Amino acid sequence: MITGALKSNIDKLWEEFWTGGITNPLTVIEQITFLMYARLLDMNETSDEKKSLRTKKPFKRRFNDEQQHIRWQNLKHIESADKLMVTIRDGLFPYFKLSSAESNEGTLFAEFMKDAQLMIQKPSLLVKAVTMVDELPLDKGDTKGDLYEYLLSKLTTAGINGQFRTPRHIIRAIVDLMNPSVTDRICDPACGTAGFLNTTYEFMLQKYSSPEGTFTEVVTNEKGEGEEQTIYTGDLLAVHRKHVDTDMFHGFDFDATMLRIAAMNLVMHGVAQPDIHYQDTLSQSFIERFPQAAKEGFDLILANPPFKGSLDEEDVDPELLRTVKTKKTELLFVALILRMLKVGGRAAVIVPDGVLFGSSKAHQQLRKTLIEDNQLEAIISLPSGVFKPYAGVSTAVMIFTKGGETDKVWFYDLQADGYSLDDKRTPLKGKGNNDLPDLIAQWKDYSSKAIAGKSVKFWADKTAKAFKVDKTDIASNKYDLSINRYKEVVYEEEQYESPKVILKKLQKLEEEIMAGLFELEGML
């Protein structure tokens, strides 16, 4: 949790960027990311220097003797705004490109730091940005993750390809449903700012914290009040740390700006070397460049792939087109995810409702493949306002396991997520305003019984929020998966007064109106 003072400082800097002519929120976050990265590099260099003094062992330096002037500890002490601008523009940013080429800091930023550019044109704005970044608590893992999430919360527009920020409480609910394990290899093939991957890491910290590794502290919120916060250290992850840091989290996207932000987001949350790559995963080059990832490479895939946008059909992997002949990216991504999963691997994917009931041959074929050749486990219908203010599209979460076949599908009609379903998305409290806890509780109960082979008869009532549907019913409806196809609505009979009674009431009302008019006329 970040304090009100820290939020206030970020808000002020955001306003400075805006008045300085940088109004694209992605660009603002990207520029702040570059400065954070510069500071983190220097922090790591300083840490290694101290360690080397203690151990008397050399280490691979990030900055040689000629590059000391661009270390953060020296940059922040430059008094002249113009000199700071020249040093960062002509020294630090060329260093980013050089370090990416030489991979001085591993491969984390190597792919997408080569085109880093300083977009800040006003020296005074750069001074303020450097001062603010220097004050950020980047040495505190729990705080810097929250800090980056606050920056990302300022993204309020969808990208040109239909990508937009998935609400973090929706992501957290999906991660809770999937209950990932510490040995999983996890991927998001259209990762954006890495919301699914980051939230999964936070889930891991909580799941793998011992009682001794869990503690509470009081922080001051924006109202100046003390608020208790639980800190999960993830101490039980220690034995798996190498896997968590280097091979658990994998992300791909074809937006370089998103990738920089995604990589920094994971690093800020505490993942040392996340596997993040610039790649259009629908392209045939994906399997050529990343053969292990493109085919049966992952235990768990979590994604909210783009629903629209430009698509170079000639560049789409022919193998995907053989599975589903279409130009629709939402269908191609589901086919891609099936291919990327190991047999027995699981996925939770947010799709537009059209995927569930579309009547085209491609729609029906994909749904048939999911049901006949795999285990489609659940369809969770989301309210249409979940993605506002980005979009009002109706969506659902599909949960499936690769391989086997489907026996029954569990449906859940999520009508409220704890926020208003308008553009403001105001938090709502009180009973009936949030179905997410009930969703998670019912799914855990249902899935545990289903895995154990126990009876799931309690979900037979199709008038309830949660219910199951047999495969035979779905197949007979052209594999339609829309919840309204199977949900039964109970209509209560309305009792109305007889027409004569209603007419008499209207006549009496008319008489009262006329009496009032006559009285008004007499007063004139």
N, C-alpha and C positions, 0 to 999 in steps of 0.2 A: 504494500500500500504506500502511495506517495502522499506527502503532506500537502496541506493547502498552500503553504509558502512555495514549495517546489512547483506545484501546478501553476501558481500565479507567475512565477518566473518564466515558465515555458510559454504561458499565454502571452506574456509581454514580448518574448522573443518572436513568437508567431506574428504578433502585430507588427513588429519591426520588419520582418521579412515582407509582410503584406505591403506596408508603406514604402518599403525599399524596392518594390516592383516585382517581387517573386510571389505570385498568387496561387500557383499550382501546389496543392498540399503535398503531392508526391515529391516535387522538387525540393520543397522545404525540408521534408523528412530526409531526403537523400543528402542534402548539404549538411544537415546536422549529423547524419550518419558518418560522412567523411571525417568530420572533426572529432566525433567520438572514436572512430577507428584510429585516428592519429594519436589521440591521447592514450588509448588502450595499448598501442604499439610501444609507446614510451613507458607506460606502466610495466609492461612485460619485460622490456629491456632493463629497466631499473631493478626489477625483481631478480632477473638473471644475473645482473652485475653483483648484487648483494650475495646471492647464492654462490657465485664464483669466488668472491672474496673469502667466504667461509670455507669452501671446499678446496680452494686453490686449483680448481679445474677450469679450463677454458670453455667457452660456449660460442655458438655461431651468432655473431652480432647482426642486428637488424640495421644498425646505422654505423657506417665506417667513419673515419676521422673527418672526412670532408663533408659528412652529412649531419654532424652534431648540431648545426644551427637550425635544422628543421625538426629536431626533437621537441615534443610538446613543452617540456620544462623550460626550453629556451624561447620558443615561439611566444608563449604567454607573457614573457617579460619584455617583449619589444614594445617600446613606448610610442613610436611613430605609427599612426594608422596606415600611412602610405607604405612605409617599410614593411609592415606586417602583411599588407596586401601583396606586395612584390614577392616576399619570401614564401608565402603560401602558394601563390599562383605559379611562380617560376621555380620554386624549390620543392615544396611538399607534393604538389600534384604530379609533377614529372617523376618524383620518387615513387608515388603510388604505381605509376605505369611501369617503372623500372623494376620495382619489387615484385609486381605481378609477373613480369617476364622472367625474372630470376627465381621467383617463388621463394623469396627470403623468409616469408612467414607461412610456409606450407602452401597448400592449394586452395585455402578457404576463399580468398578474394582473387586468385590468379586469373580466373576466367573473365571476370567482369569489372576489374579495376583498370583495365587497359584503356577504357574510354572515359575515365573519370574526368570531370571538368568542374572548375570553380565557377558557379553561376552567380555568386555574390559580386556585384560590381561596385558597391559603395564601401569604401574603407571603414567608415564609421559603423556600418552594419556588421562587418566582419569582426571588428573589435568587440562589439556587444555579443556576437555569437561565440567567439573564443572565450570571453569572460564567463558566459553562462555555462558552456560545456565544461569549463574548468571547475565549476561549482557543483556539477552533478555528482552524485554518489556512485560513481562507476566501480568503486571497490566493494560495494555491497551487492551480492548476487540477487538477493530477494528484492531489493529496491530497484535495481537497474532494469530488471525485467518488467516490473510494473511501470517504470518510467517510459520504457519503449512502447508498452501497450497504450499508454496515455497519448503518446505521439500518434500512434496508428489510429486512435479513436477519432482523430481529426480528419480522417479520410471520409468524405461525404459524397463522393461522386463515383459512378461506375466507369470502368475503363471502356475503350472502344470495342473490345472483344467480349463485353458482357461480364467481365470479372469485377467483383466487388467484395468488400470486406464482409466476411461472415460474422454475425454477432457472436461474441465470445461465450455467452451463456448457452447458445445453441451448440457451439462446438464442444463445450465442456459436457453437455448432456450426451452428445453422440459418443464422446470418448468414454464417459461413464458406462454407456450401454455396451461398448465393445470390450471394456476392461482389459487393455493391453498388458502383455507380460514383459518382463525385463529381458527376455531372450529374443523377443520379436525383432524382425527387420521391418521398419515402418516407412511408408512412402506416401507422398502426395504428388501425383503427376502434373498438377496445375497449382503449384503451392502458393502463388501470390506472395503475401508477406509472411508465410509460414505459420499461420494461425493454428492449424490443426497440429502441426509438429510441436509448436511451443506449448500448446495446451496439454498435449500428450506427455511432454516432459514434466510439466507441473503436476499432472496426475501421478506420474511415476514417483516424483519426490514424496508425494503424500502417501502413496501405496507402500513405498519401501522406506518408510521412516519408523524406527523403533520408538517406544515410549520415551527412551532416553534422548532420542534424536528429534523429539517434538517439544517445542516450548512456545510460550506466549510472551508477547511484549505489548506495551501500550504505546501507540503512536497518536500524534495529534492530527485530526482530520481538518478539512477545509473550514469547518465551523469553529476551530480552536478547541474542540473537545477531545478528551482522551478516549481512544478506542482500542479495544483489545484485538490483537492480530495473532493468529497461529502461524508459526514458522515451522516448515517441514525441511529438515536438512538432507533427507534421502540417504542417511548413513548406511542403510542396508544395500545401497547400490555400489558400495565401494568395490566389492569383489567383481562386479560387472562393469567397472568404470571405463575400461578401454572400449568395450562394445558400445556403451552409451555415448561416449565421446566421438567415436569414429565410424560406427557401422549401424547404429540403430535408426538414425533419422536421415531420410533421403528426400530431396525435393527437386522438382524440375519446373521451369517456366521459360517462356520466350520473351519476357519483358525484363531487360537488364536492370532497370531501376528497381523493380520488384525483387529481383534476386539479391541485389546489394542489401536491401532492407531486410529480406528474409534471413540472409546469412548473419547480419548484425543482430537481428532479433534473437536468433538461437544462441549466439555467443553471449549476448547480454543476459539471457536466461540461465546460462551456465553450461551449455554444450560446447566443448572445446573445438571440435572440428566436424561440424555437420557436413554432410555430403550434398551440396547444393550445386546444380548445374544449369547452364543456359541450354535449353533444348525444347523444341516443339515435339512433344511426345507422340503426337499423331503422325509425325513425319516418318518416312521410311528410313531416314538417317538415324532414328532413335535406336533401332535394333542393331545398326551398324556400329554406332559409337558406344552404346551401352548394352551389349548383348545379355549380360547377366541380370540387368535391371528390367529390360524390356520383355523378358520371357521367364515366368516362374521364379521371380527373384525375391518376392516379399511375403511375409506372414500376415501383414495387415496393411490395408490401404484406406486412407481417409481422405475424402475429396469433395470439393464443391466446384466442379469444372465449369468453364464458361459455357453459357447457353446459346451464344450467338457469335457473330463476327465473321471475318473473312476466312476463307478456307481454300487453300490451293489443292484442288482435288487431285492434280497430277502428282503432288508430293505426298499424299496420304499413303500410308503403308498398305500395299495391296492385300496383305493378310487380314487387316482389319476390314477392308471392303468385302472380302470373301465371307466374313462373319456377318456383316451388316452393310448392305449396299445402300449408302446414303451420303448426303452432304451435311447432315445435321451433327454438329459437334457433340451434343449431349448423348446421342446414341453411340457415336464412335468412341467416346471416352469410356462408356460402360464396357464396350467390347475390349478396349485396350486394358482396362483394369482387370477384366477376367484373364487376359493373357499374362499380365504382370504378376498375378497371384500364384503362389505355390499351390499344389493340390492340397486342399484342406485349409488354405489361407482364407482370411475373411476380409470383407470390405463394407464400409458404410459410405454411401454416396448420395449427395443431395442432387436431385434431378427435378426439372420442371414437370408439372403434372402431365404434359403431353406425352411423356415417355410411358406413362402408366396406361393411357387409353388410346393413343394414336392408332388410327386404322390403316396406315400404310403398311405395305408388305415388310418394310424394314423394321417398323415398330413391333409388329406382331412376331417377326422372326426373332428379334432380340429377346422379347419376353418369353417366347417359347424356349429359347436356349437357356435362359436363366432358370426356368422351372423344370424342364425335362433333363437337362444335362448338368445342373448345379442345384444347390440348396438355397432357394430364395426363402429367407427366414422371416423377414418383417418388412412392412410398408408403414411408415409413420407420416401421416398427413400433417403438414405444417400450415398455419394460418397465412393468408396471402400478404399480410402486413409485416412479416418477419424481416424482410430485407429492405423495408423503407428506411431512409429516404432514397436509397439507390434505385429500387424497383419494387413494383407491386405484384410481381409474378407469383403464381401459386406453385408451391413446391412440395416435395416429399423426400423422405430419407429411405433409401433402399438398403437393406442389410442382407448380404448373401455370402455363402461359402462356396469356394470353387470345388467342383466335383460332386459326385453322388446325384441324387435327384430329390425333388421337392415332394413332401407328403402333405403339408399344410402351410399356410402363410398366416402370420400374426399381423393384424392391423391395429393401429391406434389413431384415434381422431384427436389430434392436439389442437385445441381451440384457443388456448391462451398460454403465453410464454412469460408472463410477469411484467410485460410492458404494453403500453397502448399501441394499437396497430395503425397509428397514423404516422405522419412524417416526423413528429416530435419524439415518438418512442419513449414516452414518460414512464418511469418505473411505477408499477401498481402494487399495492399491498392488499391483503385480505383474501379470504377464502374465495376460490373460484377464478382467481386472476392468474394462476400459474399451474399448468398441468404437468410441467417437467418433472417434479418430484414423483408424482403418481406414475408417469411414464416409466421412469427408471425403476421404481419399485416393482411395478407389474411385469416389466420385461425380465428383470432378474428372477422373479418368481416363476414366470412362464418358461424361460430358457433353462433354468435349473431343473424343472420338472421334465421338460422335453428331452434334455440330455440324459437324464436318469431313466428315461423311458416310462415315467409315471403319467398318470392320466392328466390331461389338460382340459377336462370337461368344463372347468369353471369359466372358460373363455368361449363358450358356445352361444351366449346371448348376444345377438347381433344388434341389439338396441343399446348396448353398453359402449363406453369409450374404446375399450379394448376387446377384440374378439378374433377368433381364428376362422379361416375358410379352407375347406378341403381343396386339394389340387384338382379333383374332378370337376368341381363347380367352376373353378377358374378356367380350366381348359375348355369347358363347354361354352364359355363366354369369350372366345378368341383371345384367351390369356389376358383379358382386361384386368388391370390391377388398381383401378380407381376405387377409393373407399366407398363412394356413394353407390357403386354397383352392388355392394353387398350389405351395406349398413341399413338396418331396418329402422324406420322412424315411426314412433308411436304418436298418433295424432289424437289429441284430446277433443272430445265433442263439445262444441260451444253451444250454450243454451241462450236463445234469443227470445225477447218478448214478442207477442203476437203483433202483426201489423196494425191492428186496431188500437192497441195500447200505445204503440209508438206514435201513431197519427194523433191521438188525443193529446199526448205530451207536446207534440209540435204545435197543435192548435192553442194550447195553454200558453206556450212560449210566445207565440205570435200575438196573443191578446195582451201579454205583459209588455211586449215591445210597443204595441200601438198605444197602450195606456201611457207609457212613458213619453211617447211622441206628443200626445195630446197635452200632457202636463207641461212639456217644454214649450209647446205653442202658446199656452195660456200665459206663460211668463214673459213672452215677447211683447 
